[in-house]
Amino acid sequence: MENKIIQGDALEELRKIPDSSVDLVFTDPPYNISQKNKIFRDYRNGNNGDINMDFGEWDYNFDIKPFLIECKRILKDNGSIIVWTSEQLYGEYRKWFAENMYPKQLLIWVKTNPLPQFRLVGYRQATELMFWALKNKNKQDNDNFIFQGQKEMTNVFYAPIVGGKERTEHPTQKPLSITEKIIKRHCVQGGIVVDPYIGSGTTAVACLKLGRKFIGIERERENILILLLLELNPGLSNKN
């Protein structure tokens, strides 16, 4: 089951993973931020247009609890979960982790090239959030917390919005550079990372580059086996 992307429902596939077998869950689940309406962009050069904020039915009414229960079950005693989250869901994650795990820290992606604020009615959205929690209280001898230097171990990660050859059609793709840093710091060499909402496959790519094993789950077939992943591992296959 290791080093595979499985097409299927996240909860159903998570239930097939044995108890206490995973070092890190790192994932980007739905944000519950979709809107049926569009945001109008008023460009100063006259080329106006709309931004579609409806990412799909998967981004409506997402319940965080069922998948978190399964993630906690499959984590080793020294394992962690790091989840990308919207501002709308951050409080729910913090509450659940406080009641069921050991909430640790907020991690922040600072976008070095945030989108403009064309209507000039608010700040440019230059950050996205992650939340880190542990199955048990962290200790200095935790093999799955690989502390580096003080300079590197800040809770802020700087990276541009994904572009160029790394960019896929997935609407919420996260930078490979940040994914690599997270996995390198929170999963021992040769350990197992599970991503139940693997999307464009960035977690799998990072694991292959860093010598970690992965189990990825993705419901939407069009998101599976992106070009970058195929380039890194042409023999990788998915479950039909």
N, C-alpha and C positions, 0 to 999 in steps of 0.2 A: 504493500500500500504506500510505501514511501516514494517520494519524488514522482508524484502523479497529480494531475489535475483531474478531478472527477466532476462530470456533469451531473448535477442533481440538486435536490433541496438541501440547504445547509443543515437544518435540524435532523433530517433523516440520515444524512451521511455522518454528522458528528456523533450520532448515537452508535455508530459502528466502530468508533475508535475506542480502544480499551482505556479503562481508568488509569490515571496517574502515569501516562505514557508520553506526554508532550512537554517540551521545555518552554515553549513560548507560543502564545496565540497572538498574532499580529494581524489586524484586519481592518477593513474599511466598509462597515455595514451602511445601510441606508441612513440618511440624515433627517428624513421627514421635513424637507425644506421645499419640496416641489409645489408649484402653484399652477393652476390652470390658465391664469392670465399671463401676459407677456410684459416685460419691462421695456419701455420705450427709450431708445438712445437718441439723444439730440446732439448730433455731431456738429461742431462749429463750422466744418467745411461744407455742410449742407447734405451730406450723405447719411441721412437718418435711417434708423432701422429698429427692429425689435430683437430682444433676447428671449429665447424660449426657456422658461424656468420649469417646464414640465419634463422631468427626467424620465418618467415612466411610472407605471403603477406600483413598481417595487419600492418607490420612495414615498409612499403614502402609508400612514398608520402602522409603522414598523414598531413592534413590541420587542424591547431589548431583553426582557427577562428570560424567555425560553432558550435563546442561544447562549446567554451568559451562564445559565445553569449547567449546560453541557460543557462549556469551555472550562469552567471550574473543575468539573468532574475529570476531564482528561488531563489536566495539568499535573505535573509532578509536584511534590511538596515544595520544591524550590523554584517553581515556575511562575511566570508572569503572564498577564494579558495587557496588551497595549491596543487601544481601540481609537480609531479616528472618529471624531464626533463633531456635530454642529453645536452652536451655542444653544439651540433649542433643546437638545437632548443631554447636554452636559450635566445638568442637575440630576437627571434621572440616573445616569451612570454613577455619579458620585454617591447618590443615596444607596443604590444597590450594592456597590462595592463596600460602602461603610457598614452595611448590614450583613454582608456575606463573605467578604474577603478583607484585604488590607489595602485600602486606597493609599497611593503613594504621592504621585505628582501629576500636575498638568504639564504637558509638553506642547511646544508651540512651533509651528512652521511659519516663518516670516518669508513672504513672497518678495523676492528682490525685483520683480517686475509686475506689480499688481495692476489690475485693470483700472482704467481711468474712471473718475466719477463725473460723468458727462453732464448730469443735471445740476451739479454743484449744490446738492442739498444734504450731503453727509460726507463722512470720511471714506477714502478708498479702502476696500476690504483687502487688507494685506496680510491676514493671518488665517490659519486653520489650526484646529486643536486636536490633540491626542490626550488620552488619559491612561495612566499607568497604575495598575494594581497588581498585588501579589497574592498567591494562594495562602502563604504564611508570611509572618513578619520577616522583613529582609535582615540578613546578617552579613558580616564582612566576608565570611567564608562561603558565600553563595556562589557556586560555580556558574550560575546563570545570571550573574551581575558582574560583568567584566569591566571593572573600573579602569579608566585610562588616566590621562593627566587632568589636572584641575581645569585647564583651558578648554579641553574637549568636552568635559562633563558638565555642560550647562544644559538647561532645559529648553534652549532655543536653537532651532535649526534654520539656517538660511539656504534658500534654493529658489531658482526661478520656477514659474509655472512651466509644466512640461511642454517641450517643443522639439522641433527638429526630428531627427531619426527616432528619438525615443517616443515621440507622440503617437498614440493610437486614436481610434475613434471613441474610446470609452470616455464618457462625459466627466468622470470624477477621478481621473488618473492622478496618482501621487508620484513624486519624484523618486527615481531609483536611488539617488544619492542619499536621501533621508532614510529610505527603506534599508539600505545597506548599513547605515550607522546604527539604526535601532537593532537590527538583527545581530550585528557584531557585538553590541554591548549587552544584549539580553538573552543570548542563546550560545551555549558552549559549543566549541568546534565539534562537528559531528552530531550535534543535537537535532531535535525535530521541531520545526515550526509549522503550525497549522494556521491557514487562512481560509475561514469558511465563506468569505465573500471576496474571492481573489480577483474578480474583475479582469483587468487587462493582463494580469500575471506578473506584476512587478515583484511581489514577494517571492515567487518561484525563481525569477531571474536573479535576485539578490542572493538567495540561498545557494544556487548553483555556483555563483561567483565566489562565495565565501566558505564553501565546504560545509554547509548545513543541509540537512534533509528537510523536505517539505511535503505537506499534504494540502492541496488546494481544492476548494469546492466552489463551483460556479453554476448557477442555474441557467443563465443565458448562453446558448451555444456560440453565438457570434462573438462573445468575449473570450472564448477559450483558444489557447495556443496562438497568441499574438506573434507577429513577425519577429520581434526581438527575442522571444523565448525560443522560437524555432531556430533562429540563428545561433543561439548559444548551445542548444541541445537538439539537433535535428531528429534524433531517434525517440524523442519524448512522445508519448501517445496519451490519449484520453479515453475514458469509458464512454462507449456509444449508448 
